[in-house]
Amino acid sequence: MFLLDVRYDPETCTITKWIKDSRCTPVREVYYPRAYISLEGKPDLRHLITSLPGVREVCSEKKSTFLGREPEEVICATVDPGSIYVTASMLEAKGCGLYNIDLDPVRQYLLEHCLFPVAKLKGDDPHAIDYEIPEFTSMNLSVLPAKERGIVTFDDPIRSIISGDTVIEDKDEAEMIGSMESEIAASDPDIILTENGDSFDLPYLYHRAALHSIDLQLGREKDVMLHRGARSYFSYGRILYKPGGYLLSGRLHLDASSFLFREGGLPGLVDLARITGIPLQELSRLSPGSAVTALQVNQALHDGVLVPWKRNLAEHWKTAEELLIADRGALVIEPEVGLHENVFEIDFASLFPNIMVNHNISPETVLCACCKDSRHRVPFTDYNICERRIGLIPRVIKPLVERRMAYKKRIAADPARAEEYEMKQNVLKWLLVTSFGYMGFNKARFGRIECHESITAYGREILLTTMELAESAGFEILHGIVDSLWVKGRDPEKLCELVTRKIGIPLELKGEFRWIVFLPNKSNGTGALNRYYGVMKNGKLKVRGIEMRRSDMPRLIINLQEAMLKRLAEAKTASEFYTRIPDAIQVLRQYTRSLLNNEFAPADMVFETRVSRSWDDYRQFNDRAAALQQYRQEGIEMQPGQIVRYIITDHRSKSYKKRVVISELSDENTRYDSTKYYEYLMRAAESILLPFGYTAHRLDEMMKGKIQWNLCEF
């Protein structure tokens, strides 16, 4: 028997465990989550707590209120979920410290009962590498509206429903919905798989069913907590949009477009659900950072440490000089712009996570009060690190690093399961990448800016040491960024072994380039930190930072750069590369001719741009603002973080109707602005050929026949 899913109904305070054996059955139990209150010298408030609305039981427990602190007596209260925030706000106003307030009741229940998702109910270990999982039955579900052109809305009727291998069509809409329900009930799948099900298929189906007074049920029981609201949020300098999640009872709805499912598939999700304790449906809709936070919270609670409701760990006071020294980020070495032959790329395996583990970086260990004279000091900043205890963060990160390394080894050792292990290690990679960023995130449960500064300080020292060792071994450093170096020299494997022994973190040979081109910043000509292209020894083309790597560029631009690079990639040496430049320019000439003759399909001209604000907030009229206004005209209010798709039809026009056409309203007769797309073609070609003197202006003159060129220029 396996634990398929766990759901909580806050109205009835009931936990429902769905147990999968020969069939899937629910087991219910009344459960009230626990909140903890530190009275902080206010013992008279204990009687007040017992009288507050929703409080059922009160007792005293010994718990630590922060990492590294000794346990103290706190109040433990079981509270009705519906009143927990009202109760917490009242106690906060009285000056009480509040803990575990916003922890998910399902997570609390699982931790208290030593359970985890997809667990075998007897004798299972969440940290096992080899484990048994049930044989999931699954069904693909998608729905097609009757409207074939234009913007589809929930008001458009259903044309067909694809349920597993069955296509339901040519019926009354209510009959189609009923047939779909019957098909699902008969197949009784454990998993319903959709593509964009959260953003369209399921909300559309529920809306159409409601119009026919059909109480649609896609789960094994009436769906509880069906919908979780959509929201826009800010992450790493971008506004992103997250659609609401549609969760089912007794059956898992997995949206294949979600990030974690896309990166790890079902094997990666199952593996992550087991170690984080987050049920699969919820986990598939979370970010890697939320998964890392869950692991940290699990470890803290296991250690008897409470989780503060509102993070209030202030940054240590620093002088301007101390801030300048500490807040420097990782080390980057400006690349040598141009073409280089026989280049090696070497890269540290999980550098920042390994730094956290090897150097005991954690909020309670960096600048700890117990080891001010510690011999373990952070380079550059001279922060002391605790010598008496291993911090929470290293204890969370170390098993992740080891787990990922184990899966990477199995990829080569067990080819039959290589795809499964690849998905599992890939999703763990994203957790490790995120774990560093969350140390400096001001809302992270266990983040601290001094930890972030310490990690980057160690990173700078490690990269400097590696460069010194490489140069002493006769290597030429061409470029370096955070945890990677591009070098020229002999026997890179020997260099990797030397650095690994010296640093204690594996340095790996990522690949050897026949040739590589480091590109300049167009604004000042200096080397761009992460813009290059090159051909590796195995013939594979590696590209970073140019337009074809951007998701917002039209297919026209992507296809142009791919075609130009394909010609250049035929070169096996630097000298051959130069002879291929005319071929690449000839590709540009062909694309230019086709563009000006209006031979490209409108679908090749679509920009996909993520908007950072709503239409009312735009102060400058541009292509995005025009597209947003068109969507609004069609009754669609786009939210910050959503993607708008449009074709530029008249870039000079001040009319939103003439400047662009949103892709949903375009057809084969849509005429694009060839002059504006011509500018994009020149810029895209310039991105590839700029190190060799080909600016957009020069390429423009060549396309128009104003200048002549020949190989003598090289």
Secondary structure by P-SEA (a helix, b strand, c coil): cccccccccccccbbbbbbbccbbbbbbbbbbbbbbbcccccccaaaaaaacccccccbbbbbbccccccccbbbbbbcccccaaaaaaaaaaaccccccccccaaaaaaaaaccccccccccccccccbbbbcbbbbbbbbbbccccccccccccccccccccccccccccaaaaaaaaaaaaaaacccbbbbccccccaaaaaaaaaaaaccccccccccccccbbbbbccccccbbbbbcbbbbbccbbbbcccccccccccaaaaaaaaaaacccaaaaaaccaaaaaaaaaaaaaaaacbbbbcccccccccccaaaaaaccccbbbbbcccccccbbbbbbccaaaaaaaaaaccccccccccccccccccccccbbbbbcccccaaaaaaaaaaaaaaaaaaaccccccaaaaaaaaaaaaaaaaaaaaaaaaccccccccaaaaaaaaaaaaaaaaaaaaaaaaaccccccccccbbbbbcccaaaaaaaaaaaccbbbbbcccccbbbbbccccccccccccccccccccbbbbcccccccccccaaaaaaaaaaaaaaaccccaaaaaaaaaaaaaaaaaaaaaaaaccccccccbbbbbbcccccccccccaaaaaaaaaaaacccccccbbbbbbbccccccccccccccccccccccccaaaaaaaaaaaaaaaccccccccaaaaaaaaacccccccccc
